[in-house]
Structure formats: C-alpha cells, structure tokens
Amino acid sequence: METQQAQAPRAASGKSLSRQFAQWVVGLRYEDLPAAVVDRVKGLTLQNLASALVGSQLSAGREAVALVTSEEDGVRSGASILVSGSRVTRAGAAFANSEMMLAGGKWDTFRMLTHPGTAIIPAALVAAETEAASGRDFITGVAAGYEVMERMAADWIPTVMARGFHAGPVFSIFGAAVAASKIMRFTDEQLHATSSLCTNLAGSNLESRAQR
C-alpha cells in the first residue's frame, strides 16, 4: 500500500521517467548535496584516478592509449588523456581514460553488477575540462550521474541479466551522459533528448527522434 501511494504522485504528474530525471538533474545544486555525498564523490574520483594510474602501466591500458593517440594525437580542441597528457578528441579521451580505469581493476561496484565510476568519471572529467568547470560543478555532475544510473539499475538489474545482457554497459551510458550534461549545463529539453539517445544506444538501436 505504501508503495502504491508513493507511486501515485508520479503517475498523476503525467511525466515520463526521462523528463522526471531531467527536471531533477537540472535543478540539482551543489548546496543540495549532503556532506557525506560530497565526500563520497571525492573518494570515488580518487579511486578511479588511482585505477587509471595503475592501468596506464598495464598492457590493456597502454593499448587503449596507443589506439587513440595513433588516430587523434595533436587535436587542439579536444581533451586530455590521463597520465600521458596527450590531446585527443573528447570521445577519444573519455574512451582511453575509461579503459585505463578498467585495466587498473580498482572498480567501484553497485550490487556487484555495474562499475559506475569507469563510465561516469571519464565523462565528467572531459566535460569539466572542456567547460572549464569548477570543482563544485564536477562534484554535482558526478553525484547526479551516480544517482540516476544506480536508481535505474536497482530496478532493472535482475530483468536485464535474465535476458542475457550485462547491466554495466546498459546503464553506464546514462550515468556518463547525465554527469556530462549536468556539468555542461544542459536544459531540461536537452537532457531529455540526451536520455532518448542513451535509450536507443543502450538497446543497440541507432535511430532516435532526438537526432532529427
């Protein structure tokens, strides 16, 4: 009964989940974050940076950096690869940094089925660098990314896994996109469109109304 009562206001609002998420993310402020959340975001960031440092010395991490830099090194308006400092496209930097974090093996986990930091932190770092964002903006973006991704994963992990999909790749795209969008100060409509793209890409469908 309590669950039905809690769900009633959301159903009555007539808003889709993506619009509810977008409205909440856009309205979130650094001042709204409890001290424990701020501390946790700092810890998660350090953990993933440490994993990238380890991964940069391992073959998987080195191969990812070599792959990106061989194609994109010298890009002027992109972003930086951790450790090496090479300048590549934003997508290339996020990919290489994520691969180094994964290679390092120091992952944070949620219900042991997703590793949010390896997607959220690289996206947030690239967005913060290109937008010249403050530390508070970065923390708020990361917190928003974790909140949305993990709330989605909490409800759907059993179903996704039962159908043969790994929960990490399905939900990580949402966490990364939300974090970057928040740091880049997207509007409600822009974030809603971004969520639409994430939904299609997570399901391996490249068509979307948001692309038109």
N, C-alpha and C positions, 0 to 999 in steps of 0.2 A: 504493500500500500504506500509506504513512504517513497519507494522508487517511482511509482506512478505519479505521485503528487509532485515529485521533483522534476519529472519529465514534462508535466502538463504545461508550465510556462513556456518551455522551449517550443512545444508543438503549437501552442496558441500564437506564438510570435510569427509563425509562417516563414521564418528564415531558414535557409539551408545551413548545414553544418559549416560549409566553407565560408558562408557570409558571417556566421557567428564567430568563427575563428578569426576572420579578417577584422571584424569590428573590435574584438578583444585585443588582438595584436597591435593594431594601430593606436588604440587607446592606452596601451601599457606604458607606464613611465618608470624610470629608474627608481624614483621615490616610492613607487608601489611595491618594490621588491623587499621582502623581509631580509634582515641581515644574514640569516642563515642561507638564503638563496644566493645572495651576492658572494658569500664565502664559498659556497659550493661551486658556483660558476668559475671562480678564480682557481679553485682546486682542480676542476675538470680541465680547464685550459692548460694548466701546468702539467697535468698528467699526460695530455695528448701531445704537448710540445716535447716532453721528455721521451715519449714513444717515437716521435719523429726524429729526435736526435739519435736514438738507438737504431731506428730503421734506416737512417741515412748511411749507416756503415754496413748494412746488410745487402746482399745481392738483390733482393726484391726491390728495396728502396732505391738503390743505385740504378737499377734497370729502368725504373719508372722515371727518374730524373733524366737519365740519358735519352730515353724515348722522347720526352717533351722538349728538352733543350736541342736535340738534333733537328727538330722541326721548327722551333719557335724562338730560339735564343736570340736576343737582341731586340725584341719587341719593346717599343718605347712607352706605349700607353697601357700596358698590361699590369701584372702583379708579380710579386717575388716568390721564388721557391725558397722554402726554409733551408737553413744551414748554408747552402751554396750561394744564395742571394741572386741567382740568375733571374733575369727579367723575361717573362714569357706572357702569353695571353692569360686572362683571368681564369678561363676554364682550365688551361694547362697547369697553372699554379695550384688551383684547387685540387686537380687530379693528382699531381705529383706529391703535394703535401699530405693528401689523404692516404696515398699508397705508402708513404714513409711511416705514417702513424700506424697503419695496419701492419706493416712489416715489423715495426718495433714491438708489437704484441702487448703493449700496456693499455689495453682497451678498458673503457668503462662499459658496463653492461646494464641492460634493463630486462629483467626476467630471463636473463641468460640467453636471449634470442636476438637482441639488437645491440649494436655498438654505436650509440648516437654520436659520440664525440668525433669519430673518424669521418663523419659527413658534415656535422654542424660546425665544428671548429674550423676546418679548412675554408668553408664557405664564408663564415663570419670574418675570418682573418682577411680574405681577399676583399670582401665588401668594405671592411673597416679601412684597409689600406687605400683603396681606390677613392673612397669617400672622405678620407682624412677625418674619420670619425673619432670621437673621444672614447676614453676607456669606459665611461658610463654607457655610451651608446652601444659599445661592443658587448658589455655585460648584459644589457637589456635585450639585445638581439639574440644572444645565446640562450638566455633564460626563456625567451618566447619560443625559440626553436625546440628546446627540450620539452617544454610544456605541451605544445601541440603534438609533437611526434609521439611522446610517451602516452598521452591520453588516447591517441588513435590506436597505438599498438596494444594498449591494455585491453581494449575491447575486441580486437580482431586477430591477435596472435594465434589463438587456437584454430580459428577458421582458416587463416592463411596457411598455416603449417599443415593442416589436414588436407589441403588441396594441392600440396606439393611445392609451395613457394616458401622461400626463406623470408622471414619477417623483416630482416635488416634492410635489404635492397628495396622492399616495397615501401617502407615507411621513412627511411632515411632521407629520401628526396624531399619529403615535406618538411622535415626538420631543418635541412640545409636551406631550402627556399624561404622558409619563414624567417630564419635568422638573418639571411642576407637582405630580404625585403624590409625587415624592420630597421636594420642599420642604414639602408638606402632611403628610408622614409617614404615607402610606398603608401599610396592612399588605399582606402577600403576596396575600391574597384580594381586597382592594380594588383592587390594581394589576392583578391578573389579570382582574377584571371590567372594569376600565377598558380593558385591551387588547382585550377582547371587543367592547366598544362601538366602539373605534377600527377594528377589522377590518370591522365592518359598515358604519360610516360611510364608510370609505375605499372600500368597494365599492358605495356608494350604496344600501345596504340598511339601513333604519331599524329592523328587528326584531332583537332580541337577547335571549338568556336572561338577560343581566346586568341587563336593565331590569325583570325581574319581581320 
